[in-house]
Amino acid sequence: MAKLQLRSNQWIVDNQNNIIIGKGRMEILENIEKTGSINQAAKMMKMSYKAAWSKIKATEKHLNTSIVHADRKEGTRLSREGKELLEKYRLLKRKCMSADDKIFSRIFDKSEISGF
């Protein structure tokens, strides 16, 4: 019998269904934190600089705030709002996964359906 696992994703969207943050944008922000560079963050993700930058700009537009500061001398870093968005999203993911795991276990661990 195969061991079943749950995988779930969360996207924060605005009222017009524009993505504010999800797993991909979280990864971009985390990689910017690690590298201090949008270009390096994009390369780590096998993504073009333009694609990474356009996702950042879209989020900034929808939030009407800057989430990254790009400076040729100091490099790129997350703004206070960018750090807050990233931390809140990480917390949301942890809490959602914890709740999802409990629900999944209640439904599937005691399942008497053949094949499960």
Secondary structure in CASP SS format (residue, H / E / C, confidence):
PFRMAT SS
TARGET T0000
AUTHOR 0000-0000-0000
METHOD secondary structure of the structure
MODEL  1
M C 1.00
A C 1.00
K C 1.00
L C 1.00
Q C 1.00
L C 1.00
R C 1.00
S C 1.00
N C 1.00
Q C 1.00
W C 1.00
I E 1.00
V E 1.00
D C 1.00
N C 1.00
Q C 1.00
N C 1.00
N C 1.00
I E 1.00
I E 1.00
I E 1.00
G C 1.00
K H 1.00
G H 1.00
R H 1.00
M H 1.00
E H 1.00
I H 1.00
L H 1.00
E H 1.00
N H 1.00
I H 1.00
E H 1.00
K H 1.00
T H 1.00
G C 1.00
S C 1.00
I H 1.00
N H 1.00
Q H 1.00
A H 1.00
A H 1.00
K H 1.00
M H 1.00
M C 1.00
K C 1.00
M C 1.00
S C 1.00
Y H 1.00
K H 1.00
A H 1.00
A H 1.00
W H 1.00
S H 1.00
K H 1.00
I H 1.00
K H 1.00
A H 1.00
T H 1.00
E H 1.00
K H 1.00
H H 1.00
L H 1.00
N C 1.00
T C 1.00
S C 1.00
I C 1.00
V E 1.00
H E 1.00
A E 1.00
D E 1.00
R C 1.00
K C 1.00
E C 1.00
G E 1.00
T E 1.00
R E 1.00
L E 1.00
S C 1.00
R H 1.00
E H 1.00
G H 1.00
K H 1.00
E H 1.00
L H 1.00
L H 1.00
E H 1.00
K H 1.00
Y H 1.00
R H 1.00
L H 1.00
L H 1.00
K H 1.00
R H 1.00
K H 1.00
C H 1.00
M H 1.00
S H 1.00
A H 1.00
D H 1.00
D H 1.00
K H 1.00
I H 1.00
F H 1.00
S H 1.00
R H 1.00
I H 1.00
F H 1.00
D C 1.00
K C 1.00
S C 1.00
E C 1.00
I C 1.00
S C 1.00
G C 1.00
F C 1.00
END
